[in-house]
Amino acid sequence: MTSTEAVTAGFQELYGAVPDGVWAAPGRVNLIGEYTDFNEGFVLPLALPHTALAAVRRRDDDVLRLYSADLGAPQVELRTEELAPRGDGGWAAYPAGVVWALRQAGHPVRGADLYLTSTVPTGAGLSSSAALEVVTALALNDLYALGLTRPELARLAQRAENDFVGVPCGVMDQMASACCTPGHALHLDCRDLSQRQVPFDPAAHGLRLLVVDTRVRHALGDGAYAERRAGCEEGARRLGLSHLRDLPYPELDAALTTLGDERLRRYVRHVVSDDHRVRQVIARLDAGDVRGIGPLLLAGHRSLRYELRISCPELDLVVDTARAAGALGARMTGGGFGGSAIVLAEEGAADTVAGAVRTAFAAAGHTAPRIFTAVPSAGARRLTAPTA
């Protein structure tokens, strides 16, 4: 039984009806450009083959029924007109928040039955929440014929996470889940959401991009992420800028001398430098020099580790071990304080690098990491047509 068949069968067993369709939205891994999205800067994510699936049926009343096959918890039943941000809704807050955001934007969304499952690891910095939001948004967009574009859906999904769930994330995760294409990384300008698909196919160059899930679970709602966002905004204000994206990289050093707060200097230095690294990585990919991005990944990790200070011992161990074992580059990815790292290695060395990381984790007494190959995959899509 395929995943689509399984989620359809699960829906029928739970709700006693046939779904109107099945939709999918992927998690993502970010190649470069971290904490730049809410600074209206640049990012370069790619979609993973891991997806959230949703079998959905439109209702003619205001009842919203949600079920997660992964949790096996009781079905959650809500009323759409009573949805309000509370910050304590657990997993159901993500799809419910999307319904709330659509209604707040004036779209005529009423009830729905949703049966959800996901292969995106949770808490691993791979955007499991964004996948859940985007798959819900795409399904409702189709079922209610809202006519919203992918960037519009991503913005609404971001609003759901910001204002309903209470996590002050930027828009990168939702845009990546909604808009990525196979064999490409998404060059996204987070100011105007303009985008370009940049060819990125490590396998075609004899390379492999590994994702190492440290299994150290992070939670971005615990205040550390929000503190850094506030610090970036304060740094921009003190520099007389709308956002840090407006500080040209050649003017960075001079600007830093005007900031008396060492913490703010670190935050500003990271953001402006990482925006610059995004441009450098794209230039190398456009030139066909995929191997040449390795040193930039390492530089990005050093910045996240020492400037933004959002790494952890397990992430640093991945990067240091991978480099020593012959990887071309590595860095933590995502919001930090746990989660995942990426490793770029020659195909012939990838298994050796992965083995070295596992050995290092065992020697350090850490939980064994989960390691898999990141294959640039498709963004959100409908998997089945409407049922007659």
N, C-alpha and C positions, 0 to 999 in steps of 0.2 A: 504494500500500500504506500503510495507516495505521500509526501507531507500534505499536499493539497487535499488528497482523498481523506487522510486521517483527520485533518481539522474540519472538513465537511462532515464526516461521520460523527465526530465529537459534538459538533453543533446540533446535528439532528437528534442525537441521543439526549442532549441536555434540554434543548428547547422544543423538541417534538415537531420541528419544521425544517424546511430546506433553506439554507442561506441564500441571499441574493447574489453572493459572490465571495471570492476569497482574494485577499490582497496581501502583498508582502512589502516590507521596508527593511533595508539592511542597517546593521551597525556600521561604524566607520573606524578607521585608524588614520591618524593625522601624520602625514609625512614630515611636515615642518610648519612652523607658525603656531606657537602656543601662547595663550592669553593675549593674543592679538585681535581676536574677533570682536570683543566688546570695546576695544580701543579703535574700532572701525578700520582695522588694518587688513592684512592679507593672510590667507591660510591655504594649505595644499593637502586636503584630505582625500582619501579614496574609500570607496565602499567595500565592505567585506562580503564574502559569500554567506555569512551568518545573518539570518533575518528574523524579524518578528512577523508572524502570520496572523491574519484576522479573517475569520469567517463572520460575515455580518448580514443582518437582515433589518431592513427599515421597518419601523413601526408607525402606526397612525395615531398613537397617543404620545404622552410625554414621559413614558417609562424608559429608563436606560438600564439595561441589564448587562453586567460585565462578568466574565469568567476567565480565569487564568488556568489553563490546563497544567502549567508547570508547577503551580503552587498547590493545586488540589484543594484549595480553600473554598469555603462556601461562595456561591454566586453573590455578587454585590448588586443590589437593586436601588436605583436612585430615581428622582424625578428631575427632569431637565430644568424646569422652572425654579427649582429650589437649589440648584447648584450654586455654591459660593466658596471662595477660597477659605480653606481652614488650616492647611499645612499639616494635617495629620491623617490624610486619606490613604496612606500606604500606596501599594502599586496601582490601585484603581484611580488614584488622583491623576495619573498621566492621561489615560483615555478620557476620563470625565472632564479634565481640564481642557481638553481639545474641544469637547462639546460646548463647554462654557465659553471658551474664546470665540468660537464660531458664532454663538448666539450673541455675545457681547458686541461682535462686529456687525450685527444686524442680519445675519444669514438665517434663513427659515429652517433651522434644524430642530426636529422634534426627537422622538424616541428611537431606540435601536437596540437590537440584541447583538452582543459581540462575544465571540469565542476566540481567545487569544493564546498563542504559544510562541516561544522564541528560542532560537539557538544562539542568540547574542549573549555572551557571558555578562552577568550582572556585576556591577561594582568593579569592573576591570578597566574602566576608562575607555570603553569601546562604544559608548553611546547606546546602551540598551534602552535607556529612557526615551531618547529621541526616536529610535526605531518604533517604539510603542506609540508615541505621539503621531509620527508621520503616517504609519499604517492606518491609524484611526482617522486622521484628517483626510487621507486620500480616499478611503472607503466612503466617508460621509460626503465628500465632494462629489463623488460619482453617483451615490444613491440619491442625493438631494439635488443633483444637476446644478451645482453652485457655480461652475465655470471658473473656478479659481486656478491660477497658474501655480506651478511648483514653488517658486519663490514666495508667493502669497501664502500657500499652505505652510511653508517652513516658518514664516513670520508668525503665523497664528499658533503653530506648535510651540515656538519659542515663547510666545506670550503665555501659553498654558503653563509652561515650566516656570517662567519668571513669576507670574502673578497668581497662579492657582496653586502650584506645588510649592513655590517659594524658593526656588534655586535661581540665582541671578546669572544664568549662563548667557553666552553670546549666541549667535545664530548659526555658527559653523556646523554643529552637529546635525541640526534639522535640515540645513541646506545640503549637506553631504548625503544624508539619507534620502532626500527627495530628488536630487539632481545628478548624482554621479553616473558615469557610464562605464561599461566594461573596458579594460585596457587603458584606463586614463586616471589621472589624479585631477581633482577639481581646483583650479586656481580661482579663488573667490575673493572679490573685493567686498569686505563686510560693511562698507559704507553704503554703496548703492546696489549691492547684490549682483553686480555684473560678474560674469563668469566665463571661463574658458577651460575647455577640456584639454589637458596637457598629456600627450602620450606617455604612458608609464607602464612598461611591460618587462619586469625584471627577467622573467624566464627567457624572453627572446634575446637577452644579452648574456645568458649563461649565469644569471644571478638568482638569488632567492631572498625575498623579504620575509623575515620571521617575525611573528608576534609572540612575545613572551609575557604571558599573564602570570604575574608574581603571586596571585591569589591573596595579596594583601588588599582587602576591600576598602575602598575609599567612599566617603559620603560628602558631596559638595555642599550639602546644606548645613554643615557643622560650623561655619563661620570663617574658616581659613581662606576659602575661595573668595568670599565676599570681602574680606579684609584686603586682599590683594587688588580686587577690582576697585574698591574705594581708594586705595593708595595710588593706583594708576590715574584715577580721575582727579585726585588731589594734585598729583604731579603735573598733569596737563593744565589744571587751573593755575597753578603757580607759575607755569611757563607761558601763560596767556594763550593757551591753545584750546580748541574745542575738544580734540582728542589727540592722543599721542601719535597717532598715524600722521599728524600734520607736521611733526618734527623731522626734517630731512636728516638722513643718516650722517652726511658730512658735517652737520651742525651739532651732532650729539654731544661731543666732548665739551664744546663751549657752553652748551645749555646746562650741562650737569654742574658746571662750576657755579651756577646761580642758585642751585638748590642746596639749602643748608641741611636738609634731613637725609642722612645716609641711607635710610630704608627707602625713601622715595627715589634717590639716585639709582639704587639697585633695580627697582621696578622699571623705571624709565629706560635704563640702559638695556635691560632685557627686551622690552617690547620693541623699541626702535631697532635694536640689533636683529631680533627675530624677523621683523618685517623685511629687513635687508637680506637675511638668509633665505627667505622665501623667494625673493627675486633671483638670488644667486643659484638656488636649486633649479628654478625654472630655466634659467639660462643654460645650465648644464644639460638638463633633459632635452631642451630644444636642439642642442648641439649633438645629441646622441651619446653624451658622456654620462651614462648612468652611474658608473663607478665613481665618477668625480663628486658625487653628492655625499660620499661617505664622511669626509672630514667635516662637512657642514652639519651632518647629523651629530657628530661628536661635539662640535662647538655649541650646537643647540642644547645638548644635555648639560654641558658645563654651565651654561647660562641659567638653565632651570635649576640646577643644583646649587649654585653659589650666589646667583643674583636674585632669582625669585624664591629660592629655598623651598621648593615644593617636592623634592625628591625624597627618597627614603632609602635605608640600607639595602633593601632587596633590589630596588631599581638600579642603584649604583653598582651593586654586585653583578647584575646582568650586563651592564655596559662595560665595566672593567674586565670582566671575564671574557666576554665576546671579543673585545678588542685584542686581548692577550692571545686568544685562540685563533686569531687571523681574520676576524670580521673586518669589512671595509668601513663600517660605521655603525653606530647604535645610539639610541637616545630614549629616554622615557617619553611617553606620549599621553595626551589627555590631561585631566585636571590635576593629577599628582596625588601625593600623600598615599601612594599605593597604585594599584592598577597595573598597567602594562608598559612594556618597552618594545621598540622595534629594532631589528638587527638586519643589516644588509650584508650579505655574504656571497662569495662565489658558490655556485651550485655544488661544486665538488667539496667545499669546505663546510657547507651548511650543517650537515649532520654532526660533524666534529664540533662545531661551535655550540650546537644545541646540547650535545653530550657534555661539553665542558661546563655549560651553565647548570645543567642538572646536577653534575658532580659537585660544583661549588655550593649550590643550595643545600645539598645533603650534608656537606662538610660543615656548613654554617648552622645546621640544625633548622633550616627553614622548611616550610611545606613545599613539596615538589611543585615546580611551576608547570603550567600548561603551555605548550609550545606548538604553534601551527603556522602554516604558510599563508601569508596575506596575498590573495589573488584579487587584483582590482576588478570589481564586479559591478553589476547593474544597480541603479537606484530603485526607488519605490515603483511598484507596478501592480497592475491587476492581473491575477493569475487565472481567473475563470470569468466567463461571460455571465450575464444575468440568467437566472433560472426561469424557464418559462412557467 
